[in-house]
Amino acid sequence: MTAQLLASTLRVSTPLIFAALGGMFAERSGVINIALEGMMLIGAFGAAVGTLVGHSPWFGSACGMAAGLALAAIYGLFVIRLRANQIVAGTAINMLAMGLTPFLCKILYDVTGSTPAIPIGERFQSAPLYLSWALVVVCFLWMKYTPTGLWVSFAGEHPEALDTAGVRVNRVRWIAVLVSGALAGMGGATLSICLSSSFSRNMTAGRGFMALAALIFGKWKPLPTALACLLFGFADAVQIRLQGVPVWGDKPIPVQFIQILPYVVTVLVLAGFVGRSRPPKAIGTPFEKA
Amino acid sequence: MRKLLQPILAVVVGLALGLSFTWFAGESPWHILRILGKSAFGSGYDLGMTLFYSTPLIFTGLSVAVPFQAGLFNIGAEGQLTLGALAAAAVGALWPALPWPLAPLLAGLAAFLAGTIWGVIPGWLRAKRGSHEVINTIMLNFIAAGIASYVTLYLLKNPDTQNPETRPIGAGFLIHQFAMFGGAPLSTALPLAMFVAGLVWIVLWRTVVGFEMRAVGQNETAARAAGIDAGRIRILAMALAGGLAGLVGVGEVLGNAGKFRLGFSPEYGFMGIAVALLGRNQPAGVVAAALLFGALHKGTADLDLETEHVTREVSLILQALIILSVSAEGLWSWMKRRGES
């Protein structure tokens, strides 16, 4: 029972970890990324299509990452180049993904609901899980000990200082946003070709926003963010397990209360009631050379 | 003139781009456009449905526009309208015997208040705790969905059906449906929405509170220096925004379903962001943009039937592209510079 719960916690938190780490790059560099949800969704779709075409989850997840990256490129074009409001553009990107995936699915497979099932031999088993934790370590080391990691932080905290040091702020932000899209795409891929057997319509169901919540709960740092993903994944796993199971006397505990827990926690954390979480200083402001 | 031209150009660009997508599905964009026009305005029923979809969009558009004038982003209209509709249905299900004029008034008030509460929370958190309303409203959307699901399935469940919906409201709660639209559920909620849009204009441009809201939105430092309590104004703007979104419940519960149905909203809250943006956050603009998006929503609904490969989700693609075209400040200022030189 406990071992099972632990295993399913690890499994369901894997997509969150990828997406949250992706969100971290964009947000630490100063670009809000509420488009994570859409990037995950299109990644899930791309991965399913890629796996069906290439008969390999590795090829499939590469396609998923490419799809996320492509959507991130559109996002970057609007928020970095054209200085669109990041919240507005992010919302539009999410809508675009929600519209494009069933639209393309219908063209490719003649159904809007879901892609054909992927045979079990062509799906990922636990590779994404190990990958995600390896990535957490890599991100931790990268952000902390490499010059480029420092650039990302400076682009989000003191873009002027970074600019004075001769680094192009908007180039750093571009790369961060693209990495963000690729990782969110990988998160989506984990959903469609690892945790389930096909892409289905709107299958992210708010996980992009949950990843964003984990990122904030984790104070925009890799290790705490990954732990927050685990916590939210745990809530998810418990909720799946408790459906219809009597807890107090003969009454089942309403799953809704467990479902909303991660969101309630995020609101409390942001408000400083449980620890304090401070966003990067220059987040949300387009950079223009004076 | 430029103020009007930019949104119109954005719609044209968005529509052209979006429709050219349908070319990939092997359909001629021109053909699709004609289907859109026909199924949005082709008959009295079609027009009625278009206006029916426009009604909630006026409310959610205003709900985004008001806080925007005060420098706040309300991504929470979806949660606010969910709780508003739930509250209206709860009043109608708990006291079904209430007589006509009193009943819809109370239910409408409940809808407004429930939305207000859901708007005050992020407003207060921003003003007093400094946490950003965008993240908070997104989180509150999910929390509202959870609450609505709990209340619907555990407390007010309709025993006569397997559908996730509440018990029906009393007959005294139903508001007038216009008969000339061939059975489309268009109710007095539409004139109410127009009237409310007028009220919002008066509040924003003809009252002290409205002036203070716009002052805070344009220059918080200056507003504070002039003695305006920016925190109070923020809370007020979000309270009003929540209430406006809550009023979606009037058209849906009292004018259409007669109960709360889980997932009744095809993301009216998010569409409200597009509506407000396209309407330049002005009440009259919001009404016009709501009519356009209502027509888009109804127009695309028939695509599944009328074409081989194009689906109604094209509506989302079109909306996204229109939002992107309006939002690209840099593009417009670049075009302006080109025009001047």
Contacts between the chains, C-beta under 8 A, distances in Angstrom:
chain1	res1	chain2	res2	distance
A	32	B	134	7.6
A	34	B	75	7.8
A	34	B	134	7.1
A	34	B	138	7.0
A	74	B	324	7.9
A	78	B	324	5.8
A	78	B	327	6.7
A	78	B	328	5.9
A	81	B	330	6.5
A	82	B	328	4.1
A	82	B	329	6.7
A	82	B	330	3.7
A	82	B	331	5.0
A	83	B	328	7.9
A	83	B	329	5.1
A	83	B	330	4.2
A	84	B	324	7.1
A	84	B	327	4.0
A	84	B	328	5.1
A	84	B	329	6.1
A	84	B	330	7.3
A	85	B	327	5.7
A	85	B	329	7.7
A	87	B	73	5.3
A	87	B	75	7.0
A	87	B	134	5.5
A	88	B	273	6.9
A	88	B	277	6.1
A	88	B	323	6.3
A	88	B	327	4.5
A	89	B	323	7.7
A	89	B	324	6.4
A	89	B	327	5.5
A	91	B	75	7.1
A	91	B	270	6.2
A	91	B	273	5.4
A	91	B	323	6.9
A	92	B	274	7.8
A	92	B	319	7.8
A	92	B	320	4.5
A	92	B	321	7.7
A	92	B	323	3.9
A	92	B	324	4.8
A	92	B	327	6.9
A	93	B	320	7.1
A	94	B	270	7.9
A	95	B	270	6.7
A	95	B	274	8.0
A	95	B	316	4.9
A	95	B	317	7.8
A	95	B	319	5.6
A	95	B	320	4.0
A	95	B	323	7.2
A	96	B	316	7.2
A	96	B	317	6.2
A	96	B	320	3.8
A	96	B	321	7.4
A	96	B	324	7.9
A	98	B	313	7.3
A	98	B	316	5.2
A	99	B	313	4.5
A	99	B	314	6.7
A	99	B	315	7.0
A	99	B	316	3.0
A	99	B	317	3.8
A	99	B	318	7.9
A	99	B	319	7.7
A	99	B	320	6.3
A	100	B	313	7.8
A	100	B	317	6.1
A	101	B	313	8.0
A	102	B	311	5.8
A	102	B	313	4.5
A	103	B	21	7.2
A	103	B	25	7.4
A	103	B	310	7.6
A	103	B	311	5.8
A	103	B	313	5.1
A	103	B	314	6.4
A	103	B	317	6.4
A	106	B	25	7.4
A	106	B	309	5.7
A	106	B	310	7.7
A	106	B	311	5.0
A	107	B	24	6.7
A	107	B	25	5.1
A	107	B	26	8.0
A	107	B	309	5.4
A	110	B	309	7.6
A	112	B	304	8.0
A	112	B	311	5.1
A	112	B	313	7.0
A	206	B	142	6.0
A	209	B	138	5.5
A	209	B	139	7.7
A	209	B	142	7.1
A	212	B	135	7.2
A	212	B	138	7.5
A	213	B	135	7.6
A	213	B	139	6.4
A	216	B	135	6.3
A	254	B	150	5.3
A	254	B	154	6.0
A	256	B	146	4.3
A	256	B	147	7.2
A	256	B	149	5.1
A	256	B	150	4.1
A	257	B	146	7.3
A	257	B	150	7.2
A	259	B	142	7.9
A	259	B	146	5.2
A	260	B	142	6.3
A	260	B	143	4.7
A	260	B	146	3.7
A	260	B	147	7.4
A	263	B	139	4.2
A	263	B	140	7.6
A	263	B	142	4.5
A	263	B	143	5.1
A	263	B	146	7.9
A	264	B	139	7.7
A	264	B	143	6.2
A	266	B	135	7.2
A	266	B	139	5.2
A	267	B	125	7.2
A	267	B	131	7.6
A	267	B	136	5.6
A	267	B	139	5.0
A	267	B	140	7.1
A	267	B	143	7.7
A	270	B	125	7.5
A	270	B	129	7.8
A	270	B	131	3.9
A	270	B	132	7.2
A	270	B	135	6.1
A	270	B	136	6.5
A	271	B	125	5.2
A	271	B	129	4.1
A	271	B	131	4.8
A	271	B	136	8.0
A	272	B	129	5.7
A	272	B	130	7.8
A	272	B	131	7.3
A	273	B	129	8.0
A	279	B	132	7.2
